[in-house]
Amino acid sequence: MIDVIILFFIFGITVGVLKINLSLPKAIYDVLVFLLLISIGLKGGFELAKQSLFLLFPQVVVTLLLGFFLPFLAYPILRYLGKLSRFDSASIAAHYGSVSVGTFAVAISFLISKNVYFEEYMALFLVLLESPAIIAGIILAKGLTGGVEWIEVLHDAFFDKGIILMLGGLFIGWIVGPTGLEPISPMFFGLFKGMLSIFLFEMGIIASSQLSSLKRKGFFLLFFGILIPILFAFIGSILGLILGFSLGGVTLFMTLAASASYIAVPAAMRLSIPEANPTLSLASSLGITFTFNVLFGITLYYKLAQKIFVFLGR
């Protein structure tokens, strides 16, 4: 049976296609994002407290390298197969090296609904994957000496409000543990799926609005926005297995690798690569990839991870 949160997303797409004005007020949308980010951080934080930070070090390093090098895999496809400009190719590639908090939240909800165990400290890797792709995208567009204000770029890349909220949640959850979170758990955990449903309704409306921007390169970006996440998810599955994640953990790591940013990276690209067309990046990352991942991709990645685990006898 289809998950209720997916129906909310489809509902939002339908409303957007029919051009019915039901968008959430910006203040409410901001509160929803705030609560979702904090919730994910808190859950990850108290799970992180159970882990040895020393043992997590290899996973942290691999995650940072993954976020940095994925744009370098996407860039030549965009540049030479898609015939996009250097700036547009670099900007879109950066989006696909970074992550989507919304996709990650849906993947968590999916695994919980199936009672599949996963390492909840994966939220740490969600935070780590936000920034390296921004740096990679700027290097692809302008090189290391292209007149970029690196101090400002690095500040925005590592101090984005989404990163700060998740880091804050991680830290609080790590300090107080599950018992300390009990007084606020009804707010942040009990209402999580309801908040996610409303968030996805709004994302469905936004995603549908981006589809009209695909007139010039729509055919190529349609294939790119579906096939590249599958390729990146496969890379994520290999790394997840090497790092020793569970079935649920590998599924989440695949989802992280397959998702594309539509919040932090667009803002950074507008600042650092103003020559790039932001409409193309958002149409691809949000209109195509986010929609594909929410409706089909997460289920596909889970089933692929299952087959890999069966094949390996794990």
VEXVODO-8941 format. One line per 8 residues: number of its first residue (from 1); their letters; for each residue x, y, z of N, C-alpha, C. Coordinates in steps of 0.001 Angstrom, whole numbers, always signed. Each point is the difference from the previous one (the first is absolute). Example, Ala and Ser with C-alpha at 12.3 -4.5 7.8 and 13.67 -1.06 7.14 Angstrom:
# VEXVODO-8941
1) AS) +13190,-5690,+7800,-890,+1190,+0,+900,+1200,+0; -350,+1050,-720,+820,+1190,+60,-770,+1090,+730
//
This chain:
# VEXVODO-8941
1) MIDVIILF) +851,-1196,+0,-851,+1196,+0,+887,+1246,+0; -361,+981,-815,+803,+1210,-136,-6,+795,+1305; +1160,+516,+377,+141,+760,+1244,-790,+1305,-100; -608,+387,+1102,-840,+1201,+19,+805,+1250,-349; +1278,+61,+409,+777,+1207,-293,+228,+154,-1506; +70,-1122,-725,+150,+70,-1455,-1267,+545,-631; -1154,-375,+570,-1272,+526,-507,-84,+1511,+201; +545,+494,+1114,+38,+1450,+214,+860,+668,-1069
9) FIFGITVG) +1122,-636,-366,+863,+559,-1040,-724,+24,-1349; -673,-1095,-332,-771,-62,-1251,-1122,+1032,+17; -631,+164,+1155,-1041,+1017,+169,+571,+1382,-318; +1174,+292,+525,+638,+1291,-259,+322,+198,-1474; +519,-1040,-656,+289,+95,-1434,-1283,+299,-771; -1072,-701,+349,-1295,+194,-679,-499,+1431,+163; +88,+503,+1227,-414,+1385,+268,+835,+969,-831; +1330,-264,-80,+875,+873,-777,-305,-32,-1487
17) VLKINLSL) -242,-1199,-524,-312,-141,-1434,-1312,+709,-336; -964,-94,+899,-1303,+647,-223,+28,+1499,+289; +1192,+488,+475,+185,+1429,+291,-1000,+524,+1026; -222,-827,+1043,-861,+414,+1107,+899,+616,+1074; -343,+1157,+467,+843,+711,+955,-234,-518,+1422; +765,-1044,+370,-108,-568,+1341,+1373,-67,+688; +946,+771,-478,+1340,-38,+582,-29,+444,+1455; +885,-607,+790,+115,+392,+1402,+596,+1391,+108
25) PKAIYDVL) -425,+788,+979,+688,+1269,+269,+1468,-280,+308; +879,+886,-419,+1432,-226,+165,+383,-245,+1460; -630,+711,+916,+331,-159,+1415,-285,-1427,+480; -1119,-568,-449,-354,-1368,+407,+969,-997,-628; +335,+225,-1274,+962,-875,-673,+1346,+35,+728; +435,+1183,+383,+1279,+133,+715,-38,-738,+1337; -1134,+76,+703,-131,-710,+1278,+65,-1510,-222; -662,-481,-1049,+31,-1432,-308,+1424,-481,-266
33) VFLLLISI) +733,+753,-837,+1387,-360,-296,+824,+14,+1275; -205,+1015,+829,+712,+113,+1276,-245,-1243,+860; -1254,-387,+150,-343,-1136,+853,+540,-1314,-561; -83,-176,-1320,+507,-1229,-611,+1507,-121,+177; +717,+1094,-218,+1459,-26,+133,+411,-291,+1441; -644,+664,+944,+308,-234,+1408,-327,-1443,+388; -1147,-513,-464,-412,-1370,+333,+1021,-1016,-489; +427,+161,-1258,+997,-915,-565,+1300,+93,+790
41) GLKGGFEL) +405,+1216,+354,+1222,+182,+772,-90,-623,+1378; -1121,+195,+706,-164,-560,+1343,+75,-1521,-16; -704,-618,-956,+21,-1463,-89,+1400,-509,-285; +667,+654,-931,+1358,-403,-314,+948,+213,+1158; -250,+1050,+791,+898,+351,+1092,+50,-1049,+1085; -1187,-492,+444,+66,-975,+1091,+477,-1363,-478; -127,-268,-1314,+606,-1217,-536,+1512,+166,-139; +406,+1211,-331,+1426,+297,-127,+714,-182,+1337
49) AKQSLFLL) -698,+284,+1097,+597,-131,+1329,+385,-1444,+316; -633,-960,-695,+298,-1417,+243,+1224,-478,-785; +499,+839,-903,+1074,-405,-893,+1346,+530,+469; +1047,-691,-408,+1361,+482,+209,+337,+981,-1115; +300,+1234,+354,+328,+1002,-1010,+1238,-418,-788; +915,-718,+656,+1204,-474,-684,-369,-988,-1104; -941,-906,+289,-415,-993,-989,-801,+637,-1143; -619,+1140,+281,-770,+690,-1039,+891,+778,-961
57) FPQVVVTL) +1259,+210,+376,+878,+849,-799,+108,-450,-1466; +208,-1308,-300,+55,-413,-1417,-1287,+319,-756; -1145,-160,+667,-1277,+285,-649,-144,+1492,-301; +477,+824,+912,-37,+1460,-193,+859,+394,-1195; +1208,-548,-76,+914,+330,-1094,-585,-428,-1340; -522,-1224,-71,-584,-504,-1254,-1181,+859,-422; -815,+403,+962,-1173,+827,-314,+409,+1348,-578; +987,+633,+604,+484,+1291,-504,+573,-142,-1406
65) LLGFFLPF) +761,-1058,-237,+580,-226,-1333,-1096,-276,-1025; -1026,-745,+409,-1123,-279,-894,-666,+1291,-450; -282,+880,+966,-654,+1269,-327,+846,+869,-907; +1315,-89,+140,+887,+829,-817,+146,-539,-1420; +68,-1311,-159,+318,-572,-1315,-1227,-302,-872; -1183,-128,+592,-1180,-255,-833,-227,+1087,-1050; +183,+1294,+322,-157,+1023,-1051,+969,-181,-1164; +1189,-531,+267,+968,-217,-1067,-428,-1141,-926
73) LAYPILRY) -849,-904,+493,-562,-1048,-851,-1165,+534,-826; -792,+878,+605,-1170,+546,-696,+383,+1044,-1049; +1040,+763,+280,+360,+1138,-854,+233,-376,-1460; +861,-997,-331,+236,-286,-1423,-1249,-469,-747; -910,-653,+720,-1258,-424,-631,-830,+1219,-383; -78,+941,+895,-752,+1229,-267,+670,+846,-1076; +1309,+74,+65,+761,+890,-894,+74,-533,-1417; +269,-1311,-148,+298,-539,-1327,-1153,-785,-610
81) LGKLSRFD) -818,-638,+811,-1187,-664,-540,-1187,+953,-35; -131,+783,+1042,-1113,+944,+57,+251,+1300,-726; +1279,+251,-370,+373,+1230,-720,-372,+1262,+775; +57,-84,+1335,-274,+1170,+821,+1270,+826,+169; -163,+1258,+351,+1159,+860,+213,+808,-497,+1199; +1228,+467,+95,+845,-398,+1122,-635,+395,+1327; -578,+1189,+59,-573,+484,+1248,-1258,-790,+385; -878,-263,-980,-1200,-777,+296,+359,-1436,+385
89) SASIAAHY) +984,-562,-685,+423,-1377,+309,+550,-96,+1412; +834,+966,+367,+596,-5,+1339,-1071,+195,+1076; -944,+905,-250,-1047,+275,+973,-891,-1212,+218; -449,-618,-1083,-862,-1187,+121,+763,-1137,+662; +1265,-183,-387,+824,-1062,+597,+115,+184,+1507; +143,+1246,+445,+91,+274,+1439,-1285,-400,+715; -1139,+252,-627,-1281,-393,+594,-37,-1512,+234; +560,-773,-939,-77,-1456,+86,+1090,-606,+876
97) GSVSVGTF) +983,+793,+385,+974,-477,+970,-466,+231,+1419; -931,+924,+170,-541,+308,+1321,-1245,-858,+258; -751,+331,+1019,-1079,-876,+445,-1328,+740,+145; -1060,-812,+85,-1346,+515,+211,-505,-485,+1352; -226,+924,+905,-514,-351,+1323,-1370,-655,-116; -834,+522,-904,-1336,-553,-185,+42,-1452,-442; +881,-326,-942,+132,-1380,-474,+468,-909,+1131; +961,+487,+791,+514,-771,+1129,-1118,-274,+1007
105) AVAISFLI) -816,+1005,+290,-1102,-164,+947,-1012,-1025,-505; -283,+24,-1297,-927,-980,-582,+589,-1408,+105; +1306,-121,-244,+656,-1306,+92,-74,-546,+1426; +196,+865,+1001,-116,-420,+1397,-1419,-508,+279; -991,+772,-453,-1397,-390,+201,-294,-1335,-691; +554,-197,-1169,-188,-1242,-763,+549,-1193,+788; +1221,+131,+519,+627,-1100,+734,-737,-288,+1304; -452,+1054,+688,-756,-200,+1235,-1306,-741,-284
113) SKNVYFEE) -658,+361,-1099,-1266,-655,-352,+181,-1479,-299; +1203,-379,-414,+300,-1410,-295,+729,-689,+1147; +152,+704,+1119,+698,-538,+1170,+1402,-484,-336; +695,+774,-825,+1370,-337,-399,+962,+819,+857; +924,-684,+660,+983,+696,+831,+945,+829,-870; +379,+1161,+496,+1026,+800,-665,+768,+778,+1059; +1221,+367,-326,+825,+772,+918,-483,+1444,+21; -645,+399,+1089,-618,+1325,+29,+1019,+1125,+52
121) YMALFLVL) +1254,-330,+283,+1028,+1037,-45,+347,+381,-1443; -696,-621,-975,+179,+384,-1403,-287,+1478,-210; -738,+606,+923,-261,+1446,-93,+1308,+784,-29; +1024,-533,+647,+1315,+644,-34,+513,+105,-1426; -209,-1051,-793,+484,-4,-1381,-836,+921,-882; -1264,+155,+365,-844,+977,-694,+593,+1394,+146; +442,+325,+1205,+624,+1304,+247,+1300,+128,-785; +818,-1039,+31,+1322,+53,-641,-101,+156,-1515
129) LESPAIIA) -1046,-536,-607,-117,+21,-1456,-518,+1326,-552; -408,+909,+862,-549,+1268,-489,+1040,+864,-702; +1236,+52,+536,+945,+1041,-397,+1058,-348,-1051; +592,-1211,+17,+1107,-272,-938,-359,+231,-1468; -1248,-311,-367,-412,+153,-1396,-11,+1461,-434; -280,+901,+922,+14,+1432,-321,+1407,+420,-423; +981,-449,+756,+1392,+311,-318,+385,-618,-1334; -398,-1257,-224,+310,-675,-1263,-629,+723,-1186
137) GIILAKGL) -1248,+454,+162,-679,+704,-1083,+698,+1290,-380; +485,+731,+999,+704,+1254,-273,+1318,-276,-711; +698,-1039,+418,+1260,-370,-665,-254,-384,-1454; -1063,-751,-241,-334,-399,-1369,-334,+1212,-863; -655,+989,+580,-431,+1172,-763,+1120,+1004,-216; +829,+209,+1022,+948,+1113,-57,+1430,-375,+359; +244,-1263,+315,+1334,-379,+431,+276,+499,+1403; +1225,-135,+428,+371,+408,+1356,+304,+1486,+116
145) TGGVEWIE) +218,+650,-1148,+396,+1419,+32,-902,+841,-891; -1297,-287,+34,-916,+705,-901,-643,+1216,+601; +691,+678,+870,-555,+1206,+616,-1102,-282,+994; +50,-1199,+605,-1028,-392,+959,+372,+488,+1394; -960,+552,+710,+213,+409,+1389,-162,-1242,+883; +1105,-752,+138,-77,-1303,+649,-424,+91,+1465; +402,+1027,+689,-384,+115,+1412,-1514,+90,+131; -597,+822,-849,-1460,+158,+25,-691,-1282,-430
153) VLHDAFFD) +557,-639,-1051,-593,-1246,-500,+49,-1091,+1063; +1161,-166,+632,+152,-1034,+1026,-898,+269,+1204; -136,+1277,+338,-898,+345,+1109,-1429,-417,-312; -461,+338,-1217,-1368,-340,-389,-177,-1510,-155; +1068,-684,-457,-86,-1440,-230,-91,-773,+1310; +736,+438,+1005,+71,-749,+1247,-882,+569,+1106; -571,+1183,-218,-857,+595,+1014,-1393,+286,-549; -417,-792,-986,-1371,+72,-489,-960,-310,+1158
161) KGIILMLG) -1163,+646,+7,-908,-166,+1146,-468,-1442,+156; -131,-725,-1120,-382,-1403,+89,+1055,-825,+712; +1264,+259,-325,+1099,-705,+659,+27,+329,+1483; -165,+1272,+342,+38,+424,+1399,-1133,-647,+800; -1207,-57,-590,-1123,-606,+711,+225,-1485,+252; +487,-717,-1017,+241,-1430,+194,+1149,-244,+967; +1058,+822,-104,+1113,-130,+935,-447,+285,+1431; -841,+1019,+150,-525,+311,+1326,-804,-1158,+568
169) GLFIGWIV) -866,-595,-851,-783,-1161,+426,+894,-1179,+348; +1015,-251,-833,+944,-1088,+270,+691,+193,+1350; +441,+1224,+250,+723,+284,+1233,-903,-178,+1222; -1222,+530,-77,-929,-114,+1130,-349,-1470,+258; -320,-739,-1082,-319,-1416,+154,+1167,-801,+542; +1200,+356,-416,+1219,-691,+453,+243,+261,+1487; -256,+1225,+442,+251,+369,+1399,-1021,-637,+948; -1300,+98,-329,-1027,-407,+970,-422,-1457,-147
177) GPTGLEPI) +141,-599,-1203,-396,-1390,-187,-1512,-168,-50; -474,-1259,-219,-1440,-250,-150,-831,+445,+1197; +500,-225,+1239,-760,+373,+1194,-213,+1509,+73; +1041,+750,-317,-101,+1452,+49,-921,+566,-1055; -244,-765,-1065,-867,+483,-1085,-1471,-338,+228; -297,-811,+1001,-1381,-438,+216,-998,+1149,+145; +333,+1082,+702,-988,+1083,+154,-405,+662,-1315; +901,-26,-986,-325,+670,-1271,-276,-996,-1130
185) SPMFFGLF) +49,-1288,+303,-187,-1000,-1060,-1375,+60,-669; -1103,+309,+732,-1286,+99,-712,+26,+1055,-1108; +710,+1099,+248,+62,+1085,-973,+872,-365,-1195; +1212,-469,+280,+963,-195,-1076,-61,-1382,-649; -447,-1023,+741,-29,-1347,-557,-1420,-479,-276; -915,+290,+939,-1372,-450,-180,-691,+638,-1201; +366,+1260,-271,-638,+723,-1109,+827,-34,-1287; +1093,-769,+11,+942,+38,-1127,-688,-329,-1330
193) KGMLSIFL) -750,-1082,-29,-603,-416,-1266,-1072,+983,-463; -727,+583,+928,-990,+1007,-372,+653,+1239,-581; +1088,+453,+651,+736,+1164,-525,+578,-305,-1378; +526,-1224,-159,+583,-390,-1284,-1070,-37,-1093; -1199,-429,+341,-1092,-47,-978,-336,+1387,-523; -120,+970,+914,-311,+1374,-414,+1159,+584,-802; +1231,-285,+436,+1183,+461,-730,-2,-553,-1431; -321,-1274,-157,-2,-604,-1336,-1136,+525,-866
201) FEMGIIAS) -1109,+348,+622,-1077,+640,-763,+511,+1292,-632; +688,+813,+801,+554,+1254,-517,+1079,-270,-1047; +838,-1023,+230,+1062,-323,-954,-595,-493,-1318; -1132,-678,+70,-668,-427,-1228,-429,+1190,-839; -538,+1040,+656,-398,+1220,-710,+1220,+671,-629; +1086,+113,+787,+1218,+647,-505,+606,-800,-1144; +42,-1325,+153,+590,-851,-1039,-764,+132,-1317; -1317,+33,+82,-802,+116,-1225,+253,+1326,-705
209) SQLSSLKR) +318,+1042,+763,+248,+1317,-601,+1320,+35,-767; +914,-923,+310,+1295,-22,-661,-32,-739,-1333; -1000,-843,-191,-33,-822,-1205,-158,+829,-1270; -640,+1158,+101,-194,+846,-1179,+1292,+645,-465; +1065,-106,+813,+1283,+628,-342,+899,-904,-840; -519,-1145,-412,+837,-985,-685,-140,+35,-1523; -431,+1122,-525,-269,+48,-1441,+1260,-165,-841; +1100,+688,+390,+1194,+12,-852,+800,-1286,+101
217) KGFFLLFF) +238,-479,+1206,+817,-1191,+204,-783,-1088,+739; -1313,+37,-130,-850,-885,+779,+243,-1474,-237; +175,-397,-1276,+159,-1416,-321,+1271,-552,+636; +1106,+752,-141,+1259,-452,+591,-79,-2,+1521; -514,+1085,+597,-47,+91,+1454,-943,-1035,+609; -1024,-396,-747,-899,-1050,+487,+772,-1303,+202; +793,-376,-1006,+795,-1225,+116,+1105,+170,+1037; +639,+1149,+4,+1061,+263,+968,-549,-61,+1427
225) GILIPILF) -1136,+643,+231,-578,+95,+1335,-510,-1318,+545; -126,-1012,-864,-432,-1329,+446,+1168,-992,+26; +817,+13,-1043,+1073,-993,-99,+1177,+301,+919; +355,+1287,+155,+1136,+345,+871,-276,-383,+1457; -1192,+250,+550,-264,-478,+1366,+157,-1515,+143; -426,-748,-1007,+143,-1464,+70,+1477,-381,-6; +787,+650,-862,+1444,-256,-45,+647,+369,+1331; -325,+1164,+523,+599,+451,+1262,-450,-889,+1164
233) AFIGSILG) -1252,-494,-64,-474,-915,+1041,+809,-1294,-17; +333,-476,-1194,+811,-1220,-106,+1379,+227,+615; +586,+1159,-285,+1289,+338,+628,-161,+40,+1519; -1100,+592,+462,-269,+60,+1433,-159,-1379,+618; -585,-936,-751,-181,-1360,+526,+1344,-686,+212; +913,+186,-949,+1336,-610,+126,+723,+567,+1221; -25,+1325,+129,+670,+632,+1140,-676,-375,+1321; -1330,-72,-7,-723,-368,+1215,+344,-1400,+472
241) LILGFSLG) +160,-921,-945,+393,-1365,+350,+1422,-34,+552; +900,+746,-646,+1389,+49,+460,+82,+564,+1421; -855,+978,+282,+16,+650,+1318,-743,-804,+1062; -631,-1089,-413,-622,-909,+966,-1380,+388,+475; -744,+757,-777,-1345,+385,+397,-962,-1185,-100; -1088,+92,+756,-1079,-985,-81,-771,+184,-1310; -987,-861,-222,-846,+129,-1191,-659,+1379,-49; -563,+419,+1120,-625,+1324,+49,+1015,+1107,-164
249) GVTLFMTL) +1183,-178,+599,+1058,+1002,-118,+488,+147,-1429; +163,-1124,-694,+414,+50,-1408,-1068,+700,-838; -1269,-298,+271,-1095,+657,-721,+51,+1512,+205; +229,+429,+1242,+86,+1435,+272,+1223,+627,-662; +1125,-708,+16,+1208,+545,-630,-187,+91,-1505; -692,-968,-593,-342,+68,-1424,-886,+1206,-279; -968,+229,+889,-913,+1130,-167,+745,+1320,+99; +937,+87,+943,+815,+1210,+126,+782,+256,-1281
257) AASASYIA) +624,-1042,-533,+791,+151,-1224,-879,+353,-1192; -1232,-504,-4,-889,+185,-1152,-784,+1305,+28; -63,+645,+1161,-829,+1203,+94,+742,+1225,-516; -738,+1056,-204,+571,+1246,-529,-556,+1175,+801; +868,+958,+301,-383,+1136,+832,-929,+958,-743; -943,+569,+735,-855,+1049,-570,-135,+1178,+968; +831,+4,+1060,-51,+1111,+964,+1369,+657,+148; +956,-718,+577,+1308,+597,+308,+803,+319,-1253
265) VPAAMRLS) +80,-946,-934,+836,+199,-1195,-535,+1102,-910; -1318,+74,-275,-469,+1108,-844,+412,+1368,+517; -91,+181,+1311,+395,+1295,+579,+1488,+256,-205; +819,-1036,+208,+1452,+150,-157,+378,+240,-1453; -678,-662,-924,+322,+161,-1423,-380,+1395,-505; -1108,+528,+512,-387,+1360,-403,+1051,+1012,+422; +632,-259,+1135,+1029,+895,+507,+1319,-176,-747; +409,-1238,-222,+1344,-286,-509,+62,-178,-1511
273) IPEANPTL) -1092,-476,-607,-21,-197,-1461,-1246,+697,-549; -14,+1331,+10,-1192,+720,-477,-249,-197,-1489; +1019,-481,-730,-153,-224,-1451,-908,-1198,-288; -180,-892,+986,-813,-1202,-209,-1485,+332,+71; -782,-758,-743,-1451,+165,-15,-606,-825,+1136; -481,+621,+1071,-515,-764,+1145,-1255,-802,-328; -728,+425,-1032,-1225,-702,-367,+294,-1426,-449; +1077,-169,-790,+365,-1338,-465,+339,-912,+1166
281) SLASSLGI) +772,+517,+952,+417,-809,+1140,-1191,-437,+846; -900,+933,+293,-1151,-325,+832,-997,-900,-724; -167,+230,-1301,-915,-844,-769,+477,-1446,+21; +1323,-180,-95,+553,-1349,+2,-3,-613,+1394; +559,+720,+983,+161,-579,+1340,-1326,-156,+734; -874,+982,-136,-1271,-17,+715,-1130,-566,-854; -144,+543,-1212,-1112,-430,-853,+97,-1452,-417; +1222,-483,-284,+167,-1370,-499,+518,-949,+1082
289) TFTFNVLF) +1195,+286,+529,+648,-967,+888,-727,-172,+1327; -394,+1104,+636,-737,-123,+1254,-1289,-782,-218; -715,+328,-1061,-1252,-702,-303,+245,-1476,-248; +1023,-311,-808,+322,-1404,-289,+372,-754,+1276; +861,+606,+818,+450,-683,+1215,-1146,-270,+964; -875,+981,+178,-1110,-160,+944,-999,-1043,-493; -321,+36,-1293,-1020,-907,-528,+531,-1407,-277; +1236,-105,-485,+522,-1301,-435,+1387,-336,+545
297) GITLYYKL) +873,+996,+78,+1411,-262,+243,+289,-687,+1316; -574,+479,+1097,+309,-566,+1316,-384,-1474,+63; -1159,-328,-542,-407,-1409,-58,+972,-809,-846; +432,+568,-1127,+961,-672,-878,+1321,-242,+724; +494,+1000,+718,+1279,-140,+693,-93,-1063,+1100; -1120,-33,+693,-191,-1008,+1044,+6,-1411,-590; -712,-180,-1103,-59,-1326,-625,+1358,-402,-559; +729,+963,-557,+1348,-290,-494,+917,-400,+1159
305) AQKIFVFL) -100,+722,+1116,+807,-337,+1176,-356,-1402,+505; -1280,-334,+0,-422,-1343,+411,+652,-1065,-871; -29,+208,-1311,+574,-989,-926,+1508,-135,+214; +658,+1112,+245,+1445,-47,+243,+296,-778,+1278; -799,+229,+1049,+221,-701,+1268,-263,-1495,-152; -1026,-352,-768,-289,-1430,-247,+1141,-623,-785; +474,+683,-1014,+1094,-508,-835,+1261,-221,+824; +262,+895,+936,+1197,-95,+833,-203,-899,+1213
313) GR) -1240,-489,+178,-288,-865,+1135,+41,+695,+1337; -369,+1272,+7,+31,+779,+1252,-1393,+169,+587
//
